[in-house]
Every structure is written in C-alpha cells, then in structure tokens.
Amino acid sequence: MNKFFTTCLVIGLIGITDVLGQSLLKKPDCYECALPQTSIGKENIADVILNNGTVLYGATSLKRIILNKFGSYVQALSVSYKNDSKCRDTTLLFTEIKELRISGLGPNGGTLATPIYPAREYIFTQGTEQIPSSFLEITPTLFVSGSDASIRKVGFNSIAYGAEVLISPFGKLFGNRLSLAFGGGALLESSRLRIPVLAHLRYTILGGQEEQVSNTLVPSPCKFRLRDTSILSSFVYEKPSPIPFDSKYEEITSLSPQDSTVYVGRKNVIVRDDFRPFIFLEGGPIFNGNFIGKGAEPSVNPDDYSQYAIGAGIGTALPFAQNITMSLGYRYMRLNLRTPCANCPPPASGEPEKFFFLNTNNSHSVMLKFGWRLEWIQ
C-alpha cells in the first residue's frame, strides 16, 4: 500500500514539474511575438538563416525593434529562442539576415523559406522656433555696498543706482551657449554721474533645444510579410497594407528591399526650453560726467588716476516672460575724486589751484539688474 502511494506521489511530482517547466518556458518574453500557427494549430518555430551561413535554430518569437546607433535609428530583429529549458534572446540587424524558414506555412504545408525585410519608414518633424542668438537688454541697476567711512567722503553711502544697455549682435559666432555683448550706462553715486563702458561675456548653463524622437510600428512590431494563406496551392505574398500616415509624414527612401505590410512612423519634436540661466563676466573703463572733483588734473598725484569696473554673476530671462531679464552679481569699482588738500605741499610752480589730492574709492557691491530684453535669431 505504501509503495502504491509512493508511486502516485512521484508521478504527481513529475507532472507538476513538467507543467511548471512548460509555464516557465512559455513566459511572455519567449512568446511575445509568437510565430503564426500551422493549419493544424501546432506551435510553430523558425530557423533564422544569416548571410554568413550561421543558422539560429528554434526561434519562438520574432519582434521588430528600433535601435539608436551613434545618433542614427536602425531597424533590427529581437529573436527569442529556447535553450536548455530557458528563454534566451539576441538582436540582429536586418542587414545580417538572409531568410526565415518556418515549417508548415509553405504551399501544401511545407516549409516556408522567405526573406525578411525592414519596414517602410515615414518621418514627421515638428519644430518650434529656434532659440534666439542675439539680444538687447536695457536694465535699471542697483548697487548695495558698505557705508562711506572715508574722511573726505569720496564714496557713496550704501546705495548707488543707474541703468545699463547691453547688445550682442553676433548671433552664434561663438557657439550656441557663449555670447559676447558690449554696452554702457549711467551710474549715480552721491549725486556724481559715472559712465561705465562694458564688455560682457555670457555662458548659458542650462536650457536649449532638445530633440524628442518617438517610433511607432504599425500595425504591430510582430508583423511580417508572409505568404497569402488563402491560396494554398502556390506561393503568393500578402498584399501591401495601406499607408497609415497622413501627408505630414514623408517617406525615407531606401535602395534596399522593404516590407510594405508594416510601417515605422518616426516623429521628431523639437522642444525649446525657455528657462536658460546664464553666468556672466563683465568689465571695462568708467568715465566721468560733469561734477566737481572729476578727472586727474589738477592734483598733486595725477598718476594715481584710473577708473574701471569688474563684475560677475548669474542671471536669466523669466521663463514665463522672455522679454524680462534679471541678474544678481558682484561688482568691484575703482572710482576717483579730487578734493582740496590744505596740508599738501604746494607744487614747484606755486599755483594754488593745484592744491588738490586725488582720492580713490574701492567699492565692493552687490549688483541687481532687472529690466527689458529683446531677442532675435541671426
């Protein structure tokens, strides 16, 4: 009795193991694009014959895929097959494949030996307006620094303000991200008018144009041009399928044979990112307006005279309002002012109008620009 139950248990375990093995063998990736069944409904397999004579036996699934190779899209075939009760796969380019041999699908139930071709390709490109490459900016400017601690009051008390104009007319002469601009403006500090002349170098760190590509296989990635099974006595291919794309799509012509029962629809969308922050470096000489104490002469130390500005920072056009720009940065300014110098020794000429001393204000300021922007493509 015990022997009978033991035998039944072993048979049952063998049956369960066989069922589990078959279920693992038929997992979806091994039969994702299963081959057409024969007329008697038997599970089918194919042999893939390569141009170099190699044969890949027992393929259970053939699926069309699109590969991106070095920036170009090529059609390929994903082949799944059974090996040692496991599902394995490989990828082959269509240029590597000579033909398929599928049993039971030929005339009178024979083996079908047929070449396999890539699908016909159609492309549609939808682009947005290109990113402008030149710009003009007019920005009110605010400078905040420490209070004036000099005895002669040659600096400004915490805040100075003005306006600046920058123009970059060079387009993409320096590339898609690097721009060179020139400009100038007016600066009022303690009621003294200064006129900075600037060279402005700008590098866009984010944003730009991006190409988004989507590929669609119609009617299915599992579709191949096979024989017309409605005609059993001879070998006749299926008729071409209607083109599923509208007139916006253009066909990519090819000198190689193509499968006209399946199509690739490729859509290129050019997306423009309007959030394009930049870093900048700028600087240049500073000239004077008409105020008392301007210039180097007359003074006892005219050789100390020089005025210039150097700055750096980060900025952006507003993503929701491209005609508005703002930037935040740092600017160092070296400013001069002549003041009477009662304790200075008189010059050799003894002229009293030359009893002046040239003072220097080294200003370190936080700079804020906010204003109007015009861009154009060049």
C-alpha positions as CSV (number, residue, x, y, z in Angstrom):
1,M,0.0,0.0,0.0
2,N,2.8,2.4,0.9
3,K,4.5,1.5,-2.3
4,F,1.4,2.4,-4.3
5,F,1.1,5.9,-2.6
6,T,4.8,6.5,-3.1
7,T,4.5,5.7,-6.8
8,C,1.5,8.0,-7.2
9,L,3.3,10.8,-5.4
10,V,6.3,10.5,-7.7
11,I,4.1,10.6,-10.8
12,G,2.3,13.6,-9.4
13,L,5.5,15.5,-8.8
14,I,6.8,14.7,-12.2
15,G,3.5,16.0,-13.7
16,I,3.7,19.2,-11.6
17,T,7.4,19.7,-12.6
18,D,6.5,19.3,-16.2
19,V,3.7,21.8,-16.0
20,L,5.9,24.3,-14.2
21,G,8.6,23.8,-16.7
22,Q,6.3,24.4,-19.6
23,S,4.9,27.5,-17.9
24,L,8.4,28.9,-17.4
25,L,9.3,28.0,-21.0
26,K,6.2,29.9,-22.3
27,K,6.8,33.1,-20.3
28,P,5.8,36.2,-22.3
29,D,9.2,37.3,-23.4
30,C,9.8,34.0,-25.1
31,Y,6.4,34.2,-27.0
32,E,5.9,38.0,-27.1
33,C,5.7,37.9,-30.9
34,A,4.8,34.2,-31.5
35,L,5.1,32.9,-35.0
36,P,1.9,32.1,-37.0
37,Q,0.5,28.7,-36.3
38,T,0.2,26.0,-38.9
39,S,-3.0,24.9,-40.4
40,I,-3.4,22.3,-37.7
41,G,-2.8,24.8,-34.9
42,K,0.5,23.4,-33.8
43,E,3.0,25.6,-32.0
44,N,5.5,26.9,-34.6
45,I,9.2,27.7,-34.5
46,A,11.5,29.2,-37.1
47,D,15.1,29.0,-38.1
48,V,16.9,32.3,-38.9
49,I,19.5,32.0,-41.7
50,L,22.2,34.7,-41.6
51,N,24.2,36.0,-44.6
52,N,27.4,34.4,-43.2
53,G,25.8,31.0,-43.2
54,T,25.1,30.8,-39.5
55,V,21.7,29.3,-38.5
56,L,19.8,30.3,-35.4
57,Y,17.5,27.3,-34.7
58,G,14.3,27.1,-32.8
59,A,13.2,30.8,-32.7
60,T,9.9,31.2,-30.8
61,S,9.4,34.9,-31.1
62,L,10.4,37.5,-33.7
63,K,9.9,41.2,-32.9
64,R,10.8,44.3,-34.8
65,I,12.7,46.9,-32.7
66,I,14.3,50.3,-33.4
67,L,17.9,50.8,-32.2
68,N,19.7,54.1,-31.8
69,K,23.3,53.6,-33.1
70,F,25.6,56.6,-32.9
71,G,22.7,59.0,-33.3
72,S,21.0,57.2,-36.2
73,Y,17.9,54.9,-35.9
74,V,18.2,51.5,-37.5
75,Q,15.7,48.6,-37.6
76,A,16.6,45.3,-36.0
77,L,15.0,42.0,-35.1
78,S,14.8,40.7,-31.5
79,V,14.9,36.9,-31.6
80,S,13.8,34.8,-28.7
81,Y,14.5,31.0,-28.6
82,K,14.5,28.1,-26.2
83,N,17.8,26.7,-24.9
84,D,18.2,24.2,-22.0
85,S,14.6,24.9,-20.9
86,K,15.4,28.6,-20.6
87,C,14.3,31.5,-22.8
88,R,17.2,33.4,-24.4
89,D,17.2,36.3,-26.8
90,T,19.5,38.0,-29.3
91,T,19.3,41.1,-31.5
92,L,20.1,41.0,-35.2
93,L,20.2,43.8,-37.8
94,F,18.1,43.2,-40.9
95,T,21.3,43.5,-43.0
96,E,22.6,40.4,-41.2
97,I,19.6,38.2,-42.0
98,K,19.2,36.2,-45.3
99,E,15.8,34.5,-44.7
100,L,13.5,32.8,-42.3
101,R,12.4,29.1,-42.6
102,I,9.1,28.4,-40.9
103,S,7.7,24.9,-41.0
104,G,4.1,24.3,-42.0
105,L,3.5,27.7,-43.6
106,G,4.6,26.9,-47.2
107,P,2.4,25.6,-50.0
108,N,0.7,22.3,-49.1
109,G,2.0,22.6,-45.5
110,G,5.7,22.6,-46.5
111,T,8.4,24.8,-45.0
112,L,8.2,28.4,-45.9
113,A,11.6,29.9,-46.8
114,T,11.2,33.7,-47.1
115,P,13.4,36.7,-46.9
116,I,12.7,39.2,-44.1
117,Y,12.9,42.9,-44.8
118,P,12.8,46.1,-42.7
119,A,9.6,48.1,-42.6
120,R,9.0,51.1,-44.8
121,E,9.8,54.3,-42.8
122,Y,7.9,57.6,-42.6
123,I,9.1,60.7,-40.7
124,F,7.4,63.8,-39.4
125,T,9.4,66.7,-37.9
126,Q,7.6,69.2,-35.7
127,G,9.8,72.1,-34.7
128,T,9.4,75.1,-32.6
129,E,11.0,78.5,-33.3
130,Q,14.8,78.4,-32.9
131,I,16.3,79.8,-29.7
132,P,17.3,83.5,-30.4
133,S,21.0,84.0,-30.7
134,S,21.3,87.8,-30.3
135,F,19.9,90.1,-27.7
136,L,19.4,93.7,-26.5
137,E,18.9,94.4,-22.8
138,I,18.0,97.7,-21.0
139,T,18.2,97.2,-17.2
140,P,17.9,99.6,-14.3
141,T,20.7,98.6,-11.9
142,L,21.1,98.8,-8.2
143,F,24.3,98.6,-6.2
144,V,24.4,98.0,-2.5
145,S,27.7,98.2,-0.6
146,G,29.0,99.3,2.8
147,S,28.6,102.9,4.0
148,D,31.2,105.5,3.2
149,A,33.8,105.7,6.0
150,S,36.3,107.9,4.3
151,I,37.2,111.3,5.9
152,R,36.8,113.2,2.7
153,K,33.5,111.4,1.8
154,V,34.7,110.2,-1.6
155,G,32.5,107.1,-1.6
156,F,28.7,106.6,-1.6
157,N,26.5,105.8,1.3
158,S,25.4,102.2,0.9
159,I,23.3,102.5,-2.3
160,A,24.0,103.6,-5.8
161,Y,21.8,103.2,-8.8
162,G,21.7,103.7,-12.6
163,A,20.8,102.0,-15.9
164,E,22.8,100.0,-18.4
165,V,22.4,98.8,-22.0
166,L,23.9,95.7,-23.5
167,I,23.8,94.5,-27.1
168,S,25.0,91.2,-28.5
169,P,24.7,91.3,-32.3
170,F,27.0,88.4,-33.2
171,G,24.4,85.5,-33.3
172,K,26.0,82.1,-32.9
173,L,29.5,83.3,-33.9
174,F,30.9,81.9,-30.6
175,G,28.6,78.8,-30.4
176,N,25.2,78.0,-29.1
177,R,25.9,78.9,-25.5
178,L,28.6,81.6,-25.5
179,S,27.7,85.2,-26.2
180,L,29.7,88.4,-26.3
181,A,28.0,91.8,-25.7
182,F,29.1,95.4,-25.4
183,G,27.4,98.3,-23.8
184,G,27.4,101.0,-21.2
185,G,25.3,103.1,-19.0
186,A,24.9,105.7,-16.3
187,L,25.7,105.4,-12.6
188,L,24.7,107.9,-9.9
189,E,26.7,107.7,-6.7
190,S,26.4,110.5,-4.1
191,S,24.9,112.8,-7.0
192,R,28.0,112.1,-9.1
193,L,27.4,110.8,-12.6
194,R,29.7,108.0,-13.8
195,I,29.6,106.4,-17.2
196,P,30.8,102.7,-17.3
197,V,31.6,101.2,-20.7
198,L,31.4,97.4,-20.5
199,A,32.3,94.2,-22.4
200,H,30.1,91.3,-21.2
201,L,30.8,87.6,-21.7
202,R,27.9,85.3,-21.1
203,Y,27.6,81.5,-20.9
204,T,24.2,79.8,-20.9
205,I,24.5,76.9,-18.4
206,L,21.1,75.2,-18.9
207,G,18.3,75.0,-21.5
208,G,18.4,75.0,-25.2
209,Q,16.8,72.9,-27.9
210,E,16.1,69.2,-27.4
211,E,15.0,66.7,-30.0
212,Q,12.5,64.1,-28.8
213,V,12.0,61.1,-31.1
214,S,9.3,58.5,-30.9
215,N,9.0,55.5,-33.2
216,T,5.8,53.6,-33.8
217,L,5.5,50.3,-35.6
218,V,2.1,49.9,-37.4
219,P,0.1,47.7,-37.4
220,S,2.4,45.8,-35.0
221,P,6.1,45.1,-34.2
222,C,5.1,41.4,-34.7
223,K,4.0,41.8,-38.3
224,F,6.0,40.4,-41.3
225,R,5.1,39.9,-44.9
226,L,4.4,36.2,-45.3
227,R,2.6,34.2,-47.9
228,D,-1.1,34.6,-48.6
229,T,-2.6,31.6,-46.7
230,S,-5.9,32.0,-48.6
231,I,-4.1,30.5,-51.6
232,L,-2.9,27.0,-50.6
233,S,-1.6,25.6,-53.8
234,S,1.1,28.2,-54.6
235,F,3.4,30.8,-53.0
236,V,1.9,34.2,-53.1
237,Y,2.9,37.1,-50.8
238,E,0.4,39.2,-48.9
239,K,-0.7,42.4,-50.5
240,P,0.8,45.7,-49.3
241,S,-1.1,47.4,-46.4
242,P,-2.5,50.9,-46.8
243,I,-0.1,53.6,-45.7
244,P,-1.3,54.6,-42.1
245,F,0.2,58.1,-42.0
246,D,-1.1,61.4,-43.3
247,S,0.6,63.8,-45.7
248,K,2.6,65.4,-43.0
249,Y,4.8,62.3,-42.9
250,E,7.5,61.9,-45.6
251,E,8.8,58.5,-46.6
252,I,12.5,57.8,-46.1
253,T,13.6,56.3,-49.4
254,S,15.8,53.3,-49.5
255,L,17.5,51.3,-52.2
256,S,17.2,48.1,-50.2
257,P,14.0,46.0,-50.3
258,Q,11.4,46.8,-47.6
259,D,8.4,45.2,-46.1
260,S,5.2,47.0,-47.3
261,T,2.8,45.3,-44.9
262,V,4.3,47.1,-41.8
263,Y,5.4,50.7,-41.3
264,V,7.6,52.7,-39.0
265,G,6.3,56.1,-38.1
266,R,9.0,58.4,-36.7
267,K,8.0,61.7,-35.1
268,N,10.7,64.3,-34.3
269,V,9.6,67.0,-31.9
270,I,12.0,69.9,-31.4
271,V,11.3,71.3,-27.9
272,R,12.6,74.7,-26.8
273,D,13.4,75.2,-23.1
274,D,12.6,78.8,-22.1
275,F,14.4,78.5,-18.8
276,R,18.0,79.4,-19.8
277,P,20.0,80.7,-16.8
278,F,23.5,82.1,-17.6
279,I,26.6,83.1,-15.8
280,F,28.5,86.2,-16.9
281,L,31.8,88.1,-16.5
282,E,31.9,91.8,-17.4
283,G,34.2,94.8,-17.1
284,G,35.5,98.0,-18.6
285,P,36.6,101.6,-18.0
286,I,34.5,104.2,-16.2
287,F,34.3,107.7,-17.5
288,N,33.0,110.8,-15.6
289,G,30.1,113.1,-16.0
290,N,30.3,116.8,-15.1
291,F,30.8,117.1,-11.4
292,I,33.2,118.9,-9.1
293,G,36.3,116.8,-8.5
294,K,36.2,114.8,-11.8
295,G,39.4,113.9,-13.6
296,A,43.0,113.7,-12.6
297,E,44.0,117.3,-13.1
298,P,44.8,119.4,-11.2
299,S,46.2,117.3,-8.4
300,V,49.4,116.6,-6.7
301,N,49.2,112.8,-7.6
302,P,47.6,112.6,-11.1
303,D,49.5,109.4,-11.8
304,D,47.2,107.5,-9.4
305,Y,44.2,108.1,-11.6
306,S,42.3,105.1,-13.1
307,Q,38.7,104.1,-13.1
308,Y,37.2,100.7,-14.1
309,A,34.7,98.1,-13.1
310,I,34.9,94.3,-12.9
311,G,31.9,92.1,-12.1
312,A,30.4,88.6,-12.3
313,G,27.1,86.9,-11.5
314,I,24.2,84.8,-12.7
315,G,21.0,85.7,-14.4
316,T,18.1,84.6,-16.6
317,A,15.2,85.7,-18.7
318,L,12.0,84.9,-16.9
319,P,10.6,81.6,-18.3
320,F,7.0,82.9,-18.3
321,A,8.1,86.4,-19.7
322,Q,11.0,86.1,-22.1
323,N,11.1,89.9,-22.5
324,I,12.0,90.4,-18.8
325,T,15.6,89.7,-17.6
326,M,17.1,89.8,-14.2
327,S,20.6,89.1,-12.8
328,L,22.4,89.1,-9.5
329,G,26.1,89.5,-9.0
330,Y,29.1,91.2,-7.6
331,R,30.9,94.3,-9.0
332,Y,34.1,95.9,-8.0
333,M,34.5,99.6,-9.0
334,R,37.6,101.8,-8.7
335,L,36.4,105.4,-8.6
336,N,38.4,108.6,-8.2
337,L,37.5,112.0,-6.7
338,R,39.7,115.1,-6.3
339,T,39.3,117.1,-3.1
340,P,41.1,120.2,-1.8
341,C,44.3,119.3,0.2
342,A,45.2,122.1,2.6
343,N,48.1,120.1,4.1
344,C,49.6,119.1,0.8
345,P,52.9,120.7,-0.2
346,P,52.5,123.2,-3.0
347,P,53.8,122.3,-6.4
348,A,57.0,123.8,-7.7
349,S,55.0,126.3,-9.7
350,G,53.3,127.5,-6.5
351,E,50.0,127.7,-8.3
352,P,47.2,127.5,-5.6
353,E,44.6,125.9,-8.0
354,K,46.7,122.8,-8.0
355,F,46.4,122.2,-4.2
356,F,44.2,119.1,-4.7
357,F,44.6,115.4,-3.8
358,L,43.3,112.5,-5.9
359,N,41.3,110.1,-3.7
360,T,40.4,106.5,-4.6
361,N,37.2,104.7,-3.6
362,N,37.5,100.9,-3.9
363,S,33.8,99.8,-4.0
364,H,32.7,96.2,-3.4
365,S,29.0,96.0,-4.2
366,V,26.1,93.5,-4.6
367,M,24.6,94.2,-8.0
368,L,21.0,93.7,-9.1
369,K,19.7,94.1,-12.6
370,F,16.1,93.9,-13.6
371,G,14.7,95.1,-16.9
372,W,13.6,94.7,-20.5
373,R,15.0,92.3,-23.0
374,L,14.7,91.8,-26.8
375,E,15.9,88.7,-28.6
376,W,16.2,87.8,-32.3
377,I,17.5,85.0,-34.5
378,Q,20.6,85.7,-36.5
